[in-house]
Amino acid sequence: MNWTLELRDFIQEHLNDDTAELLLAARRYQGVDVPFVVEQIEARRRLKGKLPEWYGNANLVMGGKVPAEQCSSEVTARYKRSIIEGRSLCDMTGGMGIDFWYMSEGMERAVYTERGEALCEMARHNFGVLADGRHPEVEVRCGDGREMPIPSVDVIYLDPARRAGDGSRVYAMEDCEPNIVEWQDELLSHAGMVLVKLSPMVDLTDVLRKLKGVTDVYVVGVKNECKEVLVKQRPTPTLPVEEGGGAHAECVVHCVDFLSSGKIAYSFHLSDEMEVLVASEGVGRFLYEPDVTLMKAQAFGSLCQRFPVCQLDFETHLMTSDDLIPDFPGRTFIVGEQIPFSSKTLKLLQRAIPQANIATRNFIMTADQLRQRTRIKDGGDIYLFGAKVRGMGDVLLKCTKVEG
């Protein structure tokens, strides 16, 4: 990496240029590694909203397309620091070093491990630029963490690569690299805590069945989009519940969504979800859609226990009540009209509701199919939910959102 002040200034000067045209005009810029410049510009563009602190520092070198795509956002990296404790950290899959840098704040020892030589060189440069007295001097190890001695530390962190050899995305733990299922025993023998970042598409039931000593699961969202699943393991496993009841019953699941209007935070024990779900007999005045992180965590039983709400049906994960619940962790709607579903209804619906935001839950059609059949335009202030309601069958609910 031949990073110079001139190269830095060139990147900043051309930050808003068309990169395709920049590549075509490469001969005009003698002595400038234009392909590297384009890679830096495109990576910075990807990270502008995701990592404003790093984007705003012109002296930092950005990783390539895949590292920039897979790295955590600033807000989720800071959140990881808040859920770990100890004085020493080893990141076994360093990548761009975003998580590592924020997690190592206040530590006495921090070890960054990465098998890509270019990323290691970039990390050494960036950690030097970022040095601020709140972070320890970083030990950068270049090589495959599975072939290197594992340091004994308080926290080991991993973010397995979710790309197959052909570049396609993978989600199952065994398909990611490294395979945390195979490696977990050795990792747990060297740390008081192992924190693993997994795909938001991962099957939580599969995770809890295959990983040992899971004490906490964190489902993390940003602006109502599930971004990552974090699993915290400790060397002493939690006691399993009786056979057939599921593993890690005492594990705590934390749902956190960083919204523009604030933060949703909701935690529950897996044992809460073993209670009988409550289903309604009809639709109340208010409709509730759990936050995307709660939907991912399947926190439906605990929601019905903690709030005076009922599901519309046992498999319809929308809640209802007659009285407003202002602190429900999700979106709240006023139900204006209940429309029994039929072919005749669909024909008349566009005239009655020309524009609406459409969603379906446990319904005879998908949202796209419903929109196609009704030809209702997307957007506006009306929300149209297609859902199966206990005792009523498939119903269309015309709603307006409760703000605040």
N, C-alpha and C positions, 0 to 999 in steps of 0.2 A: 504494500500500500504506500504509494508515493504521495502523501498528503502534504500540501503546501498552502500557504496563505493565498497565493495566486489562484490555486484550484478552488479553494473555499469561496473566494470572491467571484470567480467565474460561475460557480453553481448558483450563488445568490442572484447574480445578474440575470441568469437565464432561467430562473425558477419557474416562471410562468410561460416559457416558450413551448411551442409544439415540439415534443421530443423526436417525433419522426422526421421533421424538417431539420432538427438539430443534427441528427445522425447523417442525413443526406449531405449536409453542409460541413461535414467533419474536416474536409481538406482545408477549409478556410481558417481553421484554428490550429495552427502549427504548434506542436509541443503540448497539446491538450489531449488527454485520454478521454475522448468524447463518449465512448460506450460506458466508461465508468461514471462520467458526469450524468449521463441519461439515467443510469441505474440509481444514482443518488437523488436526482430530481424526482423520479417516479416513486421511490421509497418515501421521500419526504412528503410528497402529496398524499400518500396513503396514511401517513402518520399525523397529518396536520390536526385533525380533530381528536385523534386517539391519544397522541402524546404531545400536547401543546408545549410543555416545558422543554422537551427535547427538540421539537420542531423549531422553537424560537432561539435555539442555541446554534448559531452558524458554524461553530467549531467542532460540532459532533459529526461523526461519520455514521451513515445509516447502513443497515444490512441490505441484502437483496430483496427480491420480490417475496419469496416464501418466508424468510425471517420476519419481514415487515408485516406480512399477512397473519402469521401465527402468534406474534408477540402480544403480550397483554397491553391493555390501555393503562394510562397513568392512574386512573381511579381504581382499577381492579388490582394493580400492583401495590398501591398504597394500602388497599384493603387486606392484602395478604400479610403485610407487615403487622397489621393489627391483630391477626389471629395466630401468630406464632410467638413463642417466648424462648429465651435462652441467650447465650452470649456468642455462639458460633454457628456459622451457616456454611453449607456446601451445596452449591447448585450443580447437579450432575449433567444438566442439559442446557448449558448457558445461553446459546443462541445470541440474540442481540443484547442480552444482559439487562433488560428492562426490569423484570421481576427481581433478579438478583440485586440490582442496585437499590431499589426501594426497600427490599426485605433486609438488606444488610445494614441499613441505617441504625446506628446505636450498638452494633455488634462489636465484639473485640477481635473476632477472626472471621474472615470471609474468603471462601475458596470457590472460584469460578472454573468450571470444567466444560470444555467444548472440543469436539473432535475436528471441526473445521478451522484450518489455519488462518484463513482470511477473517473469520469471525473473531478468533482469538486476538489477532493483530488489531482489529477494529476495537475490541473490548479494552485492550491495554491503553489505546489512545483515548477512548472515551472516558474511562475511569480516571485517567489523569486529568482530563479537562474538567470533570465533574467534582474532583476532590474538594471537599469543603470542611473537613475537620469533624464532620458528624459520622463519617464512614471510616472503617479501618483500612489499612493498606491492603489492597486486594492481591490474593495469590491466584494468578491465571495459570491453569493447567491445560495444555493442548494435547488432546488424545481422547480415545474412547474410554469413557468412565468405567465400562465393564472390564477393561483390561488394565486399569490402574488401581493402586491401593485406595481403598475408601477411607477417608479421614474420619476419626471419631469426633463427632460434633453434636451440638444440641439439636440442630435441624438439618435434614437433608431434603432438598427440593428437586422435583423432576417435572418436566413438561415434555412428555414423549412426543416425537414427531408423528403427525397424523397424515402422512403421505406415503403411499405405497411406492414401489420401485418404478412404476409407470407414471407416477405423478398424480394418480387418483387419490381422493380423500378416503381415509379409513376411520372407523369410530371405535371398534371393539378393542379392548385393552391389549389382547394378544396380537393384534395386527399392527399396533403402534410400535415405534422403536425409541427406546428400549421397551421390551416386554416386562412391564412392572409385575405381572403375576409371577413370572419365573424368577425375578430378581428380588422380590420383596423380603425374603428371609435374610438375605445377606445385608440389605440396606438397614433393616430393623436392628441388626446386631451391632451397628455402628452409630446409631443416633437415638436420642430420646424421643424424636418425632420425625416422621416422614410425611411430607405434604406433596401430593401428586395433583397436577392439573390435568383434567380430562376434557374431552370434547363435550359440548352441551348436548350432543346427540347420543351420548353413552346411555346404556341401559342401567339404571341405578340398582335394580334388582340383581343384575349380573355382577355389578361392582361389589355389592355387599356379600354376594355368595363366594366371590373369588379372592377378595382381599382380606387380610388378617388384621386383627387389632384395630378395627375402624372405630374411632370414638366420635368423629364429627364428619358430616358432609355439608359442603357449602355450595348452594346453587346461586350463582352470581349473574345478575343481569344489569344491563345499562340501557336506559330509556325503553323499558318494556321489551327488550330483546335478550334472551338467555345467551350469555357469552361463554361461560365456562362452569365446570363442576370441579370442585376441590375436595379431595379426600384426605383426612388426617388420620394417620395410623400411629400407634404406639406399640412398643415391644410386648407389653402385657395385653393380650386380647381381651375384649369384653366377653362376658359369658353369653353363649348362644341360648336362645329360648328353646323350648321343647321342639322336638322334631316336627316339621310341618308348619311351624309358626313363623319361619323366616329367621335370618341371622341378624345379629347385632341389634336386638330389640331395644337396648338402652342407648344406642347411638342417637345423637342429636343432629337433626337436619336444620340447617340455617338457610333461609331464603332471603336474599338481599338484592334489591333492585335500585340502582342509582338513577332516579328520574330527574327530569329538568326541574320539577316542582319540589323535589326533596328526595328522601330515601324511604323505601319500604323495607322493614326488617321484621322477619317472622321466624320463630324457631319452634320446633316440636320434637318429641321423642317418637321414634319409629313405633313404639308400643301404642302410641295414641291412635295410629292408623289401623290397629287391630280391633278397634271398637266397631260396633255396627253403625253403618252410615244411616243418616236420616233422610228420607225422601218426602217431598211435599205431596199434598193432595190438591193440586191446582197451583196457580201462580199468584203471588202476593203483589202488593203495590210496587215493590222495589225488586230489582234484579241485580245480582252481583256476579261479576266475572273475576275470579281470582287472578292475581298477578301471574305473569308468565313463569316466574320462578316457582311459585306455589303449584302451578299446573305441572311443571316438570317434576317437582318433588312429590306430586300426588298427595297433597296435604288435605284431602277432602274430609276425612274423618275428623281430624283435629279442628278444622274450621267449623264443622257442625257442632262440635263439643264446646268450642270457645266462644262462638257467637250464636245468637238466636236466629239461625238461618237453617233452611232445609235445601237439599238438592232438588232440582226439578224431577229427577228420576235417579235411580241408583247409578246409572252409567252416563247421566247428563251432568257434566261438571259445571253447572251454573247454579247459583244459590238464589233464594228468594226469601222475602220477609214482608210483613205488613207495615212494620215501623222502620224508619231509616236508621241504619247503623253507620255513623259518620267515620269510624276508624277501621272499616273493613279493608284488609290489605289487597286492594285491587280496584277495579273500576265499578262505579255504581250507576245504575240507570233507573229512571222512572218508567214503569210499564204503562204505556198509553192505550194500547189495544192488543187484544189476544185474537188472532185470526186462525181458525181451524184450517189445516192444510187440505187442499183439494186441487184438482186440475182446473176447476172453474175459478177458484181463488187466484191461481197464478195468472190467468188471462186478464183478470180485472185489476191486478196489483199495481201494474205500471201506472195506470191512470190515477190510482189513489196515492201511490208513493213513487213519484218520478225519479227521486234521487235518495240514496241511503247507503250507509256503511253496512255491509252484509257479513254475517258470521253464522256458522252452524255448529251445533254440538249434538252428537248422537242423533242425527237427523237423516231423513231418507235421501237427501241430496248434499253434495258438497256446496260450499259457498259459491264457487265458480259456476257450478251447474245451476244453482238457484238464480244467480245473476243472469246467466245466459237465457234461462227460460222466461224470466220476467222482464228482461231488458231494462232493468233499473240502473240508472247511472250511478257511478261510485262517488261517495263523498257526501257532504252536507251535514246537517245537524241531526238527522234521523238515523237510528241504529235499528237494523232489522235482524233479529236472531231467529234462526230456524232450530227448533229443539224438540226432543221427545219429552213430554210431560206425563208424569204418572197419572193414570186414570183418564187422560185426554188424548194420548197419542201424539202425532206430529203436529206442532203448533208454530205459527209465526208470531213473534212478539215485536211489536212496533214500540220503540223506546226512545227516550232522550237522555243524554248523559247528565249526571249530577256533577257539576264542577266543584273543584276544591278538595 
